[in-house]
Amino acid sequence: MKPLLERIDPVFGSSFTIREFTGLTPVSKPFWHFHPEYEIVYISKGRGKRHIANHISYYEEGDLIFLGPNLPHLGFTEGHFDDQVEVVVQMKEDFLGREFLNVPEMQDIHHLFERSRKGLIFSGQTKMWAGEQLRALINEEPFERLIGLLKVLKTLARTEDSTLLNADGFAFEVNAQHVGRVQEVYEFVGENFQKEMTLEEIAGRVNMTEPAFCRYFKRLTGKTFTQFVNEVRIAHACRLLSDEKLSIADVSFESGFNNLSHFNKQFRLITGASPREFRNNLRSIVE
């Protein structure tokens, strides 16, 4: 399966696209895709996995993401929760004209667009405020919608509640042949990460020898295949840790790790915290 180039057309009378999805909206299977537009995604509640280029992480209690153009990514939600709302804004770099971002008044927003090329997430009050503002834009007239979007962009440009994902490492960027192979790998790992996987098996799926596959995958994603599998497993473990009924050992096993010590080591290496510390942080967020 090759990645899909998502075609995005602004609605009549508008220079950008804004859409709202609710729990009543039919959910399609997430697919690996890219598009030349910048994208802001606000998820009001729920949890999910961010898989953006070579970045993998997990979120709780909703999310606010800003992605630059041509960053391959999957859908971000794991099903829908009651009253969950997802707002997606998509715009081309020149949606206000080729030189508009270069005027002095747009300096902060221009810098925001540049930082988004590696992916940005927003937290705290900024996430909540911007999310509500984006939801309100849905019912505005085109002119007020544009002014409202600029206000949101200005706030996102100036806030300290942002984190750079450093979602890069794809030497091919949007080359369909290469991304098609990586998509095959991602789908296989996503379906089989809870059990043992061999390099021979995955290399065979993309018709490569083991050494050639290792070099190819490292060159394209900036990480080894083993690193990638561990990150997928740890992202799954982050979701399981929200279930207080599961012990740390249970989470380790359900995430594909057969050795608890190795699980603890990889978890801290990838998240910067131990599984127990991560669970405690989740508990404090819920409380």
N, C-alpha and C positions, 0 to 999 in steps of 0.2 A: 504493500500500500504506500503510494507516494503522498507527500504532504499536499494538502489542498491550499491553493492560493484563494483566500477568501475575498470575493468581490464585494465591496462596500460602496453603496451609492447613497449620498445624502438625500433626505426627503425634500420634496419640492419646496422651494423658498428658503432653504437653509444651506449653510456652507459646511455643515458637519452632521454626523449621524448620532442620535441618542435614542436608546431603546431601553425598555424596562421589561424584566421578566419576573414573574411571581411563581408561587408554588402551584398555581393553576396552569402555568405554561408547560406544554409537553417538553420533556427532557430528552435530548438526544445524547448518544454516547460521545464522550469527549474525543476529539480527534486532533492529531498533530497538524498544525496549520500555521500559516504566516500571512501577513498582509503589509502593504507599504504604509498604512496609516498608523499614527500614534493611537494608543488606546488607554482609556481609563476604565477600570472595572471596580465598581463598588458592590460589595456583598453585605447585606445588612446584618445577617446572623449566620450561624452554622459554622461548619468546619470543612477543611479540604486541604488539598496538596497543591502547592505551586510548583509546576514543572515548566520552567521558562529557560529555553536554550540549555545551558549546562548547569543551571541552578535547580535544586530540589529542596523544598522546605514545606513545613506544615503550619496551618494557622487554625486558631480557635476564635470564636466570637466575631465572625465576619472579617472582612478585609477591604483594603483600598489599595489598588495597584495601578501604576502608571508605566506603560511599556512603550519603548521607542519602536520605530518601523522595522519590519522584517526580523523580529525576534521570534523564532519558532516557539510555540507554546501549546499546552493542552488546556482544556476547560478546567476551571478552578474549584468547582463545587462537587461534593459527594452527595448527590441526591438533593432534595429540597426539604426544608423544615417549615413548620407552620409559620405563616406571616413573613417568610423570607422574601426579600426583594433583591434583585440584581439589576443594576443600572450599568449599561455599557455605552461609553462615548468614544467615537472614532473620528479622527480628522487627519487630513494630510498636512504636511508641514507648511504648505502654501495656501491653507484654507482661507486665510485672510489676505492673500496676495503675496507675491514673492519677496517683497522687501519689508513687509509689515513687522516681522519679528526683529528687524534690524534697526527700528526706530528707537531712540533713547528710552522712551517710556516702557518698552517691552524687554528691556535688558534682563530683568529677573526671570521673566517667562521664557526668554530665549535660552537662558542658562538651564532652566528646568527641563526644557525639551532636550538639551544636550545630555543632561544626566540621565534622562529616561532611557537613553539608548542601551544602558546596562540594567535597566529595570529598577523601579523604586516602589517601596511599600510605605504606607503612612499609618500611624497609630494614634492612640490617645484621642484628645478632643478634636484634633484636625480630621481624623478619620470620620468621626461622628458628624461633625459640622459639614464637611464637604459632601458626605453621603446624603444628608438631608437636603442640601442645596441642589445636588444633581437630581434628586427625585423631584424636587419642586420644578425643575426646568422642563420636565416632560409636558406639562400643561401650559407652558408660557407661549406667547406669540414669538415668531422668529427673532425679532430685534431684541426683546427682553431676554430670550434664551441665550443669544450671543453675549450680551452684556453680563448675564449671570455666569456663563462659562468662563469669561475673562476674569471675573472676581474669584472664582474657584481656583483658576490657574495661578493667579497672583498670590493667593493664600498658600497654595501648595509650594510655590517657589520660595516663599519666605519662612515657612515653618521649620522648626527644628525636630518635628515629629516624623522624620523620614529616615529611611535606611536604604542604602544602595545595595542591590542584590549582586552586582558584579556578574550579571548573567551574560557571559560572553564565552569565547573559546571556540566558536564555530568558524573554522577557517573558510568554509564554503559559503557561509551565511545562508543563502536561500537556493543553492544548487539542488534541483529536484532529484537528481540521481543519487547524490550523497545522502540527502535527508531521507530519501526512500529507504536506504539501507539502515540508517539509524532508527527510523520508525519501526522497521522490522525488529530490531534489537529491543527497542523500548516496549513494544507490545509483548514480546516473548518474556522479557524480565517482569513486566507488570503482571503477567499471568502465572509466573513460575517462581517468583522471588522467595516463596516460603519453603522451597525445597532446594536441594543441591543442584547447581548448574555447572557444567564443565565448559571450558573454552572450546573444546572439540565440538561440543553440541552447538554452541552459538555461532562459531565460525562456519560450521557446515550449513547453517540456515541462510547465511548470506554468501555461500559459495566461495569461501576464502580459506586459506590455510591458517592455522593458529597464529604463527608469527606475523603473517600479513595482516590478520584481523587486529591483533594487539596494536601494531603500529598505526593502522588506519583509524581505529577508534580513538587512540590517544591524540593523534594529529587533529581529528575533527572536533573532539569534545574537550580536550585539555585535561583529561583524566583517564585512568586505566579502567578497564571493564570491571575489575573488582571494586574499585572505588565507587563506581556508578551503582553497582548492585547493593553495596553497603548503604549508600545514601537512600536508595529506594526502600530498603528494609528499615532504616532508622526513621524515615518519614512515616512509614506504617506504624512503627513502634510509638511514635509521638501520638498518633490517634488512639492507639490502644491504652496508653497511659491515662487517658481521661476516664477510663472505666476502673473505678476503685476496686471492683471485685477481682480483678486480675492481679496476681503477684508480679513482681519484676521478672521472675523466672518464667512465668507464663507468657509475658509480653515478649521476652527474648525468644522463646520457642516459637510463638505464633508469628514472629517477624522473620523467621528463617535462620536464626542463630542457634546453634546447638551447644554453644559454650557460653556460659553466663559471663565469665571474665572477659572474653573477647567482645561480647555485646556491650558491656559497660565501657570498655576502652573505646570502641568505635562510636558509641553514643556521645561520649564526652568530646571526642575528636571532632565530630561533625556538628554538634549543637553547642559545645562549650559548657555543658552541664552534665551531671550524672542523671540517670533515669529518675532517681528519687527526687533530686532537686527540681527536675523538670515537672514531675507530678505535683510537687508542692507549689510550684509557681502557677500551674493550671488551677489548682484548688483555690489559691488566693485570688485569681482572676474571677472565678465563678462566684466566690463569696463577695 
